[in-house]
Amino acid sequence: MEFTPTDQFVVETPENIRFGYDVADIGSRFLAVLLDSLIQGVLYILLLLAIVIITQQLARIELPDWAAQLLAVLLILVLFMIQFGYFLFFELVMNGQTPGKRLLHLRVIKENGYPLAPLDAIIRNMVRVIDFFPFAYGVGVIVMFFNKRAKRLGDFAAGTLVVKMRDQVKLQQLATTSQALKPTAAPLLADAHRLDENDIELAETFLQRRAQMSDPAPLTVQIAQRLAKKMARADVPVTPTAALTFLQDVVNAYRAPRGS
């Protein structure tokens, strides 16, 4: 793995094949955080309205001290979850993205190029508390300025990186066949659903980037065989042509409507 002067993060496989990602700059990350902060602001307003309503209702009741203290703790917990749990929640359910990152076409990935794992997201966002000090990500911004990949402390702790996502190429543009699922690929439909979203995203990312590689054949076979074994298929592709067709068919099968 290396960082080139063109602000591109390069992951090199054992077969000497490289995937390149454009590293997100501080400006785009700031705009993403700003958009997420606006959403958080809306959540704070809703929380404030809820507090007003609840307070009015409780004014009619004399609560014991322990109940009032419990409500205060719950309020602090909710505030903490909005401020920091927001990022953890969306990065987990949106595969490394928050609404702000998605609008700016940014994504958090592992330094080895793999998708963000749940433990990585937890570590990354626990350290966000430190990055936020003394206010408005003061520590985080300073750390980002002093490293070429614009990583904050949370990224260092979790081994993650924020990258720019290129315009997605539709699978129809990659396949040489028609948009409909080929009859020969139809039997893959049941087996393809043994895969998960990370497997399919790996295949799609490779299909989108293979034209930029000098020799994509070895990696084509490696990815195809990995998916075939996970699907428990006996017909594991061994040639680049068969592997490429297999990957296209698997993605088509996985993305096909479940009820069709």
Sine and cosine of phi, psi and omega as CSV:
sin_phi,cos_phi,sin_psi,cos_psi,sin_omega,cos_omega
0.00,0.00,0.61,-0.80,-0.03,-1.00
-0.47,-0.88,0.24,-0.97,0.05,-1.00
-0.87,-0.50,0.86,-0.50,-0.06,-1.00
-1.00,-0.09,0.30,-0.95,0.00,-1.00
-0.90,0.43,-0.21,0.98,-0.02,-1.00
-1.00,0.01,0.30,0.95,-0.01,-1.00
0.86,0.51,0.62,0.78,0.03,-1.00
-0.87,-0.49,0.75,-0.66,0.03,-1.00
-1.00,-0.04,0.82,-0.57,-0.11,-0.99
-0.91,-0.42,0.81,-0.59,0.08,-1.00
-0.96,-0.28,0.82,-0.57,-0.02,-1.00
-0.94,-0.33,0.80,-0.60,0.00,-1.00
-0.99,0.13,0.23,-0.97,0.06,-1.00
-0.86,0.51,-0.36,0.93,0.01,-1.00
-1.00,0.04,0.19,0.98,0.00,-1.00
0.89,0.45,0.55,0.84,0.08,-1.00
-0.95,-0.32,0.70,-0.72,-0.14,-0.99
-0.93,-0.37,0.66,-0.75,0.20,-0.98
-0.95,-0.30,0.72,-0.69,0.02,-1.00
-0.91,-0.41,0.69,-0.73,0.07,-1.00
-0.81,-0.59,0.69,-0.73,0.10,-1.00
-0.98,0.19,0.82,-0.57,-0.02,-1.00
-0.96,0.29,0.72,-0.70,0.03,-1.00
-0.94,0.35,0.75,-0.66,0.01,-1.00
-0.99,0.12,0.19,-0.98,-0.05,-1.00
-0.88,0.47,-0.61,0.79,-0.02,-1.00
-0.88,0.48,-0.74,0.68,-0.02,-1.00
-0.93,0.37,-0.57,0.82,0.05,-1.00
-0.93,0.36,-0.59,0.81,0.04,-1.00
-0.90,0.43,-0.69,0.72,0.01,-1.00
-0.90,0.45,-0.62,0.79,0.03,-1.00
-0.90,0.44,-0.69,0.72,0.04,-1.00
-0.90,0.43,-0.60,0.80,0.02,-1.00
-0.89,0.46,-0.69,0.72,0.03,-1.00
-0.90,0.44,-0.68,0.74,0.04,-1.00
-0.90,0.43,-0.58,0.82,0.01,-1.00
-0.92,0.40,-0.57,0.82,0.06,-1.00
-0.90,0.44,-0.66,0.75,0.05,-1.00
-0.91,0.42,-0.67,0.75,0.05,-1.00
-0.88,0.48,-0.60,0.80,0.04,-1.00
-0.86,0.51,-0.65,0.76,0.05,-1.00
-0.89,0.45,-0.65,0.76,0.02,-1.00
-0.90,0.43,-0.61,0.79,0.04,-1.00
-0.90,0.43,-0.65,0.76,0.01,-1.00
-0.89,0.45,-0.69,0.72,0.04,-1.00
-0.89,0.46,-0.63,0.77,0.04,-1.00
-0.90,0.43,-0.66,0.75,0.01,-1.00
-0.88,0.47,-0.69,0.73,0.04,-1.00
-0.88,0.47,-0.66,0.75,0.02,-1.00
-0.90,0.45,-0.64,0.77,0.01,-1.00
-0.90,0.44,-0.67,0.74,0.01,-1.00
-0.87,0.49,-0.71,0.70,-0.02,-1.00
-0.90,0.43,-0.71,0.70,-0.02,-1.00
-0.91,0.43,-0.64,0.77,0.01,-1.00
-0.88,0.47,-0.66,0.75,0.03,-1.00
-0.88,0.47,-0.62,0.79,0.00,-1.00
-0.95,0.32,-0.63,0.78,-0.04,-1.00
-0.97,0.24,-0.30,0.95,0.01,-1.00
-0.89,0.45,-0.37,0.93,0.00,-1.00
-1.00,0.09,-0.17,0.99,-0.06,-1.00
-0.85,-0.52,0.65,-0.76,0.06,-1.00
-1.00,-0.08,0.97,-0.24,-0.05,-1.00
-0.99,0.16,0.57,-0.82,0.13,-0.99
-0.92,0.39,0.32,-0.95,-0.06,-1.00
-0.86,0.52,-0.65,0.76,-0.06,-1.00
-0.90,0.43,-0.57,0.82,0.01,-1.00
-0.94,0.34,-0.64,0.77,0.04,-1.00
-0.91,0.42,-0.63,0.77,0.04,-1.00
-0.92,0.40,-0.61,0.79,0.03,-1.00
-0.90,0.44,-0.67,0.74,0.04,-1.00
-0.89,0.45,-0.62,0.78,0.03,-1.00
-0.90,0.43,-0.66,0.75,0.03,-1.00
-0.90,0.43,-0.67,0.74,0.02,-1.00
-0.89,0.46,-0.63,0.78,0.02,-1.00
-0.89,0.45,-0.71,0.70,0.03,-1.00
-0.88,0.47,-0.64,0.77,0.00,-1.00
-0.90,0.44,-0.69,0.73,0.01,-1.00
-0.90,0.43,-0.66,0.75,0.04,-1.00
-0.87,0.49,-0.68,0.74,0.01,-1.00
-0.90,0.44,-0.67,0.74,-0.02,-1.00
-0.91,0.41,-0.61,0.80,0.04,-1.00
-0.92,0.38,-0.67,0.75,-0.07,-1.00
-0.95,0.30,-0.68,0.73,-0.10,-0.99
-0.89,-0.46,-0.55,0.84,0.02,-1.00
-0.93,0.36,-0.40,0.92,0.05,-1.00
-0.81,0.59,-0.76,0.65,-0.06,-1.00
-0.93,0.37,-0.67,0.75,0.01,-1.00
-0.88,0.47,-0.72,0.70,-0.03,-1.00
-0.86,0.51,-0.78,0.63,-0.07,-1.00
-0.95,0.31,-0.58,0.82,0.04,-1.00
-0.92,0.40,-0.46,0.89,0.06,-1.00
-0.97,0.23,-0.71,0.70,-0.10,-0.99
-1.00,0.08,-0.33,0.94,-0.03,-1.00
-0.92,-0.38,0.39,0.92,0.12,-0.99
0.81,0.59,0.83,0.56,0.09,-1.00
1.00,0.02,0.17,0.98,0.00,-1.00
-0.82,-0.57,0.46,-0.89,0.24,-0.97
-0.93,-0.37,0.18,-0.98,0.06,-1.00
-0.81,0.59,-0.66,0.76,0.02,-1.00
-0.90,0.43,-0.69,0.72,0.02,-1.00
-0.91,0.43,-0.64,0.77,-0.01,-1.00
-0.90,0.45,-0.66,0.75,0.02,-1.00
-0.90,0.43,-0.52,0.86,0.01,-1.00
-1.00,-0.09,0.11,0.99,0.01,-1.00
0.86,0.51,0.72,0.70,0.05,-1.00
-0.91,-0.42,0.41,-0.91,0.03,-1.00
-0.48,-0.88,0.58,-0.82,0.10,-1.00
-1.00,-0.02,0.79,-0.62,0.05,-1.00
-0.76,-0.65,0.19,-0.98,0.12,-0.99
-0.97,0.25,0.39,-0.92,0.00,-1.00
-0.91,0.42,-0.33,0.95,0.06,-1.00
-1.00,0.01,0.11,0.99,0.04,-1.00
1.00,-0.03,-0.13,0.99,-0.02,-1.00
-0.99,0.17,0.36,-0.93,0.03,-1.00
-0.89,0.46,0.37,-0.93,0.01,-1.00
-0.91,0.42,0.78,-0.62,0.04,-1.00
-1.00,-0.05,0.38,-0.92,-0.01,-1.00
-0.82,0.58,-0.69,0.73,0.00,-1.00
-0.90,0.44,-0.60,0.80,0.04,-1.00
-0.89,0.46,-0.69,0.73,0.00,-1.00
-0.90,0.44,-0.63,0.77,0.01,-1.00
-0.90,0.43,-0.75,0.66,0.00,-1.00
-0.88,0.47,-0.71,0.70,-0.04,-1.00
-0.85,0.53,-0.65,0.76,-0.07,-1.00
-1.00,0.03,-0.33,0.94,0.15,-0.99
-0.92,0.39,-0.65,0.76,0.00,-1.00
-0.96,0.27,-0.26,0.96,0.04,-1.00
-0.83,0.55,-0.51,0.86,0.02,-1.00
-0.86,0.51,-0.66,0.75,0.03,-1.00
-0.95,0.31,-0.67,0.74,0.02,-1.00
-0.86,0.52,-0.50,0.87,-0.08,-1.00
-0.96,0.28,-0.41,0.91,-0.04,-1.00
-0.92,0.39,0.45,-0.89,-0.17,0.98
-0.97,0.26,-0.38,0.93,0.13,-0.99
-0.19,-0.98,0.39,-0.92,0.09,-1.00
0.78,0.63,0.67,0.74,0.05,-1.00
0.85,0.52,0.66,0.76,0.00,-1.00
-0.85,0.52,-0.78,0.63,0.01,-1.00
-0.90,0.43,-0.70,0.71,-0.03,-1.00
-0.86,0.50,-0.69,0.73,-0.01,-1.00
-0.91,0.42,-0.67,0.74,0.01,-1.00
-0.88,0.48,-0.72,0.70,0.01,-1.00
-0.89,0.45,-0.64,0.77,0.00,-1.00
-0.90,0.45,-0.57,0.82,-0.01,-1.00
-0.93,0.36,-0.42,0.91,-0.11,-0.99
-0.98,-0.21,0.29,0.96,0.15,-0.99
-0.61,-0.79,0.57,-0.82,-0.17,-0.99
-0.92,0.39,-0.39,0.92,-0.03,-1.00
-0.99,-0.11,0.18,0.98,0.04,-1.00
0.80,0.61,0.69,0.72,0.00,-1.00
-1.00,-0.04,0.67,-0.74,0.12,-0.99
-1.00,-0.05,0.02,-1.00,-0.05,-1.00
-0.85,0.52,-0.62,0.79,0.02,-1.00
-0.87,0.49,-0.59,0.81,0.03,-1.00
-0.93,0.36,-0.64,0.77,0.04,-1.00
-0.90,0.44,-0.68,0.74,-0.04,-1.00
-0.91,0.40,-0.62,0.78,-0.07,-1.00
-1.00,-0.09,-0.13,0.99,-0.05,-1.00
0.93,0.37,0.67,0.74,-0.05,-1.00
-0.89,-0.46,0.16,-0.99,-0.04,-1.00
-0.48,-0.87,0.62,-0.79,0.07,-1.00
-0.99,-0.16,0.82,-0.57,-0.05,-1.00
-0.83,-0.55,0.31,-0.95,0.08,-1.00
-1.00,0.02,0.73,-0.68,0.04,-1.00
-1.00,-0.02,0.80,-0.60,0.03,-1.00
-0.95,0.31,0.30,-0.95,0.04,-1.00
-0.83,0.56,0.76,-0.65,-0.04,-1.00
-0.94,0.33,0.73,-0.69,0.08,-1.00
-1.00,-0.04,0.79,-0.61,-0.03,-1.00
-0.93,0.38,0.58,-0.81,-0.04,-1.00
-0.86,0.51,-0.51,0.86,0.00,-1.00
-0.88,0.47,-0.49,0.87,0.01,-1.00
-0.97,0.23,-0.34,0.94,-0.04,-1.00
-1.00,-0.01,-0.58,0.82,-0.06,-1.00
-0.98,0.17,0.52,-0.86,0.04,-1.00
-1.00,-0.04,-0.06,1.00,-0.01,-1.00
-0.99,-0.14,-0.02,-1.00,0.00,-1.00
-0.96,0.29,0.16,-0.99,-0.04,-1.00
-0.93,0.36,-0.44,0.90,-0.01,-1.00
-0.96,0.28,0.44,-0.90,0.04,-1.00
-0.92,0.39,0.81,-0.58,-0.06,-1.00
-0.92,0.40,0.53,-0.85,0.03,-1.00
-0.84,0.54,-0.60,0.80,-0.02,-1.00
-0.93,0.37,-0.35,0.94,-0.02,-1.00
-1.00,-0.03,-0.20,0.98,-0.07,-1.00
-0.83,0.55,-0.66,0.75,0.01,-1.00
-0.88,0.47,-0.29,0.96,0.01,-1.00
-0.96,0.28,-0.27,0.96,-0.17,-0.99
-0.83,0.56,-0.77,0.64,-0.03,-1.00
-0.92,0.39,-0.69,0.72,-0.03,-1.00
-0.92,0.39,-0.56,0.83,-0.04,-1.00
-0.89,0.46,-0.48,0.88,-0.03,-1.00
-0.98,0.20,0.02,1.00,0.19,-0.98
-0.98,0.19,-0.26,0.97,0.02,-1.00
-0.99,0.12,0.25,-0.97,0.09,-1.00
-0.91,-0.42,0.02,-1.00,-0.09,-1.00
-0.88,0.47,-0.58,0.81,0.01,-1.00
-0.89,0.45,-0.63,0.78,0.03,-1.00
-0.89,0.46,-0.71,0.71,-0.04,-1.00
-0.94,0.35,-0.62,0.78,0.03,-1.00
-0.91,0.42,-0.58,0.81,0.07,-1.00
-0.88,0.48,-0.73,0.69,0.00,-1.00
-0.90,0.44,-0.68,0.73,-0.01,-1.00
-0.91,0.41,-0.67,0.75,0.03,-1.00
-0.88,0.47,-0.67,0.74,0.02,-1.00
-0.90,0.44,-0.71,0.70,-0.01,-1.00
-0.87,0.49,-0.57,0.82,0.01,-1.00
-0.95,0.30,-0.50,0.87,-0.12,-0.99
-0.97,-0.24,-0.16,0.99,-0.13,-0.99
-0.88,0.48,-0.51,0.86,-0.01,-1.00
-0.91,0.41,-0.37,0.93,-0.01,-1.00
-1.00,0.03,-0.07,1.00,-0.06,-1.00
-1.00,-0.05,0.54,-0.84,0.01,-1.00
-0.96,0.29,-0.58,0.82,0.00,-1.00
-0.54,-0.84,0.99,0.11,-0.08,-1.00
-0.99,0.16,-0.13,0.99,-0.13,-0.99
-0.84,0.54,-0.76,0.65,-0.04,-1.00
-0.87,0.49,-0.66,0.75,-0.02,-1.00
-0.94,0.34,-0.52,0.85,0.07,-1.00
-0.85,0.53,-0.74,0.67,-0.02,-1.00
-0.92,0.39,-0.66,0.75,-0.04,-1.00
-0.88,0.48,-0.73,0.68,-0.02,-1.00
-0.92,0.39,-0.67,0.74,-0.02,-1.00
-0.89,0.46,-0.68,0.73,0.00,-1.00
-0.92,0.38,-0.59,0.80,0.04,-1.00
-0.88,0.47,-0.71,0.71,-0.01,-1.00
-0.94,0.34,-0.63,0.78,-0.01,-1.00
-0.89,0.46,-0.66,0.75,0.01,-1.00
-0.92,0.39,-0.62,0.78,0.02,-1.00
-0.92,0.39,-0.49,0.87,0.04,-1.00
-0.99,0.10,-0.05,1.00,0.00,-1.00
0.87,0.49,0.65,0.76,0.00,-1.00
-1.00,-0.08,0.61,-0.79,0.01,-1.00
-0.99,0.15,-0.50,0.86,-0.06,-1.00
-1.00,0.06,0.95,0.32,0.01,-1.00
-0.97,0.24,0.83,-0.56,-0.02,-1.00
-0.92,0.39,0.65,-0.76,-0.03,-1.00
-0.86,-0.51,-0.20,0.98,0.03,-1.00
-0.94,-0.35,0.48,-0.88,0.00,-1.00
-0.84,0.54,-0.64,0.77,-0.02,-1.00
-0.91,0.42,-0.73,0.69,0.01,-1.00
-0.91,0.42,-0.61,0.79,-0.01,-1.00
-0.91,0.40,-0.66,0.75,0.01,-1.00
-0.90,0.44,-0.71,0.70,0.04,-1.00
-0.88,0.47,-0.66,0.76,0.01,-1.00
-0.87,0.49,-0.72,0.69,-0.01,-1.00
-0.88,0.47,-0.69,0.72,0.01,-1.00
-0.89,0.46,-0.68,0.74,-0.02,-1.00
-0.92,0.38,-0.63,0.78,0.00,-1.00
-0.90,0.43,-0.71,0.71,0.01,-1.00
-0.90,0.43,-0.68,0.74,0.05,-1.00
-0.87,0.50,-0.67,0.74,-0.02,-1.00
-0.92,0.40,-0.69,0.72,-0.02,-1.00
-0.91,0.42,-0.64,0.77,-0.05,-1.00
-0.99,0.13,-0.16,0.99,0.00,-1.00
-0.91,0.42,0.55,-0.83,0.05,-1.00
-0.83,0.56,0.72,-0.69,-0.07,-1.00
-0.88,0.47,-0.50,0.87,-0.07,-1.00
-1.00,0.02,-0.03,1.00,-0.07,-1.00
-1.00,0.08,0.00,0.00,0.00,0.00
